[in-house]
Amino acid sequence: MVVASRNPVHSVMFLILTFFSAAGLFILMGAEFLALLLIMVYVGAVAVLFLFVVMMLDVDFAELKKGFLSYAPIGAIIAGILLIEMITLGAAYFSDGGRPLVVTDGTMSNLEAFGAVLYTKYAGAFEAAGFILLVAMIGAIVLTLREREGVRRQDANAQMARTRKDGVELVDIEPGQGLG
């Protein structure tokens, strides 16, 4: 429904539902921490940002309705594949007595096991991802912060150097006279 919905706001709401469903799958697998991160990061930040942007756009709904049925067979195939995956996962979950599919050896919690694997085996990849995000952030700042003609910029030194005499003007108005 994220793709098939005609209304973009409804599409984002279905995306939020999809994130909650994926978090439920993480809980079934015993990865409660990842489920919590998925809800906090994607639902709490990304999907709400999408919703805000979509609501601010001026969308032409007549244009969105054109050609909808031409994608229906592909959508039905993808929906069938997802249904098979959910049935398989549910069968594996209930055949194991309702226990999570991924279980640690009992010496540490799921969060400790996640941290141990992330910061030992995948430490290099974790640091590389952090470095790539840092470079992307600096690149975005450099690309958007350039001097443009006619654009006012904040001057913190000038603001802090202002005195009351520079910012306030006392005007004595005669009774019955207005500012004009």
N, C-alpha and C positions, 0 to 999 in steps of 0.2 A: 504493500500500500504506500510505502515511501515513494516509489517510482510511479505507481499507477494513480495516485491521488491527483485530482484536477486542481485542487486548491493548495497552494504552496504552504499555507499555514497548517493545514491538515497533514501535509506531507512531513513537515518538521515534527508535528505531534506524533505521527507514526514512527519517525526516527527515534524519538525519545522512548516510545514503547519498545522498539527493537533493542535499544541499549539496555533497558530493564530486563528484557528477555535474555540477552547475552549475559547479564549479571547473574540471572537465575541459573544459567548453565554453568557459570564459574562456581557458584555455590554448590551445585550438584557434584562438581569435580573436586570439591574440597578446597578451592582457592578463594576463601572468603575475602582475603586482602585484595585480590585482583577485582573481585566483584565490587567491593567498596570503592576502589579507585575508578572503575568504569563509571559508576554512578556519580561520584563526586566530580570527576574531571569532564567526562563527556556530557552527562546530563546537566550537571551544574554549571558548566561553562560553555562548552562548544555548542550544544544544542540550543541553549538559551540565546547565545549569540546569533546562531542561524535564524532562530525565531524572530529576534529583534530586527535583523537585516531584512528578512523576507517581509515582515510587516511594514517596514519603512519603504520598500520598493513599490513602485506603481506598476503592477502586473496586469497585462492584458489577458483576461481569462478566455476571451473568444479565441485567441491564438493558441492557448494551451489545449483547448478541446479538439483541435484539428489533429487527425491522424492517430487518435488514441487506440482504435481497434486494430490498427496494423501491428502493434506491439503485443497484443493479447496472447498469441501463441507462445512467444518467447517468455512472457511473464508466467504463463501456465506451466511451462517446462521447469523454470527456476523454482516456482512454488512447489511443484511436485518433488524436486530434488531436496528442497529444504524440509518438506514433510517427511520424506524417507529418512533424512538425517535425524530429525527430532524423534521419530518412532524408534530408530536404532538406539539412540542415546537413552531414551526412556526405558527400553527393554533391557539394556545393559545395566542401568541404574537399579531397576526393580529386581532383576535376576540376581543381583549381588546382595540382596537383603536390605536395600535402601541405604547402603553405606556410600560415601563419596568414592568416585572412581579412582582418585589419586590420593593415596594415604602415605604419610611418612612412617618411619620405622618406630615411632612412639617416643623417641628420645627428645624430639623438639616439635614445636608447634609448626603449623603451616607457614606462618609468617617468618619464623626463624629459618625454616628450610628454604623459603623463597629468597631471603636475604643471603643465606650461605651460598646458594647457587649463583645468584646475581653478582655478588661481590667477590667471588673466587673464579669460577669457571668462565663467566661472561663479563668480567671486570673491564677488559679492554673494549669490548663492544659497547658497554654502558658508558665508559668515558668518551668513546668516539661519538656516540649519539649526543652526549652533552656538549662536546666541542662543536659538532655540526649545528646544533641549535644556537649556540653562542655566536657562531659566525653568521648564521642566518639573521639573528637579531641585530647584530652590528651592521650587517649589510642593509637591512630594512631602514635602520636609523640613518645611515649615510645617504641612502637614496632619497629619503624624504626630507632631510634637513639641509636644504641648500638655500642660498640667498636668492630671493625673488623680488623683482621690482614691484613696489606698491603693496607689499605685505608687511604689516606691522609686526615687530618682534618684541619680546619681553626683554627689558634691560634691568636685571636685578640690582645692579649697583646704583643706577639712577633712582630706582624705587626706594632703596634703603637710605639714600642720601637726601631725600625730600624732607623738608621741614614743614611745620604748620603754616609758616608764612608763604611757602610755595604752593600749598594745596588749598588754603582756605581764603576766601575773599568775603569780607564783611560789607554788606550793602545796607545803607540806611534809606528806607523807603518812607516817603511821606504818606500820611494817612489818606486813603482815597486814590492813591496812585498805584498803578500796577507795573509790573515789569513789561516793557514793551519795546 
